[in-house]
Amino acid sequence: MPIYVKYRNRAKEMGARDAKIISAASIVVADWVRLKCQFGCDGYGQNLTCPPYSPAPEVTRRVINFYKKALLVHGDEYTDIHAMIPALEREIFLNGYYKAFGMGAGPCRLCARCAKFCRNPAKTRPSMEACGIDVYSTVRANGYPIKVISSAGYKGNYYGIVLIE
């Protein structure tokens, strides 16, 4: 089995609706994305995985340039993206892809309050949006559904990513 198929299958075993290997070049980074965190999310400045502590868009752009492939993970309201992404990153790293780095969705909720240093660095990662990734453009460019949640009854789509090589 090709190695990338293994990671896609592993994500599904862990509860993802789907996962696929994408070109890192298809990841869209935009400067405006962090403004949505700053002016619309209660995690801003409260979590070490959120702005202003997470990598800024210009850093994210430079980092992505070191990668060719990434695993894009698609979940729903039942998918624990927060736990899945660091676990996938670790498995991929242990398979020899030493540059593996993951990003989840939304603010970290592991602790009631962040300490000066993260108490759970092996269990959490910044969200894609906290790093300036335009999640909507990125997932749409890679064939996945995403809509703005406009009512309490709407079932959302959640995404995470692991940069691989």
C-alpha positions, 0 to 999 in steps of 0.5 A, spaced: 500 500 500 502 506 498 504 510 504 500 516 503 494 511 502 496 509 509 495 516 512 488 517 509 486 510 511 488 512 518 485 518 518 478 515 517 480 509 522 480 515 527 473 518 525 474 522 519 469 523 514 474 523 509 482 525 508 486 526 502 493 527 500 493 534 497 499 539 494 501 544 499 501 549 493 493 548 494 493 551 501 491 558 501 494 563 506 491 570 506 492 576 511 485 577 512 484 571 516 487 572 522 482 578 523 476 574 523 480 571 529 481 577 533 474 580 531 470 574 532 473 569 536 473 568 544 480 564 543 483 570 541 489 572 546 486 566 550 490 560 547 497 559 546 495 556 539 491 562 537 493 569 535 497 573 537 501 567 539 500 562 533 504 563 526 503 569 522 500 569 515 507 571 512 511 565 517 505 560 514 507 562 507 514 561 508 513 554 512 508 551 507 514 553 501 518 547 504 512 542 503 510 539 497 504 534 500 499 535 505 494 530 508 487 534 508 482 531 513 475 532 513 470 531 519 464 533 522 461 535 528 463 528 531 470 528 529 475 530 534 480 534 530 483 537 536 486 530 538 486 527 531 491 532 528 497 531 533 496 524 533 496 523 525 502 528 525 506 523 530 505 517 526 507 520 520 513 523 523 515 516 526 514 513 519 520 518 517 517 524 515 521 528 520 518 535 517 510 533 519 506 538 522 499 539 523 494 544 524 487 543 527 480 547 527 478 552 532 481 554 539 484 549 543 479 547 549 484 542 553 485 546 559 480 551 562 486 557 562 492 557 558 499 557 562 505 561 560 507 555 556 503 549 553 501 544 558 499 539 553 504 540 547 504 533 544 496 534 544 494 540 541 496 544 535 494 551 532 488 551 527 489 553 520 485 559 521 489 561 526 495 561 522 492 565 516 490 559 512 483 561 508 480 554 510 474 555 505 478 557 499 483 551 501 478 545 502 474 548 496 480 548 491 481 540 494 474 538 492 471 538 499 464 541 502 464 547 506 459 553 508 458 558 513 454 556 519 448 560 518 443 557 523 444 552 530 441 546 526 446 546 521 451 541 521 458 543 520 464 541 516 471 541 520 478 540 517 485 539 519 491 538 515 498 535 516 504 538 512 508 532 510 514 533 506 
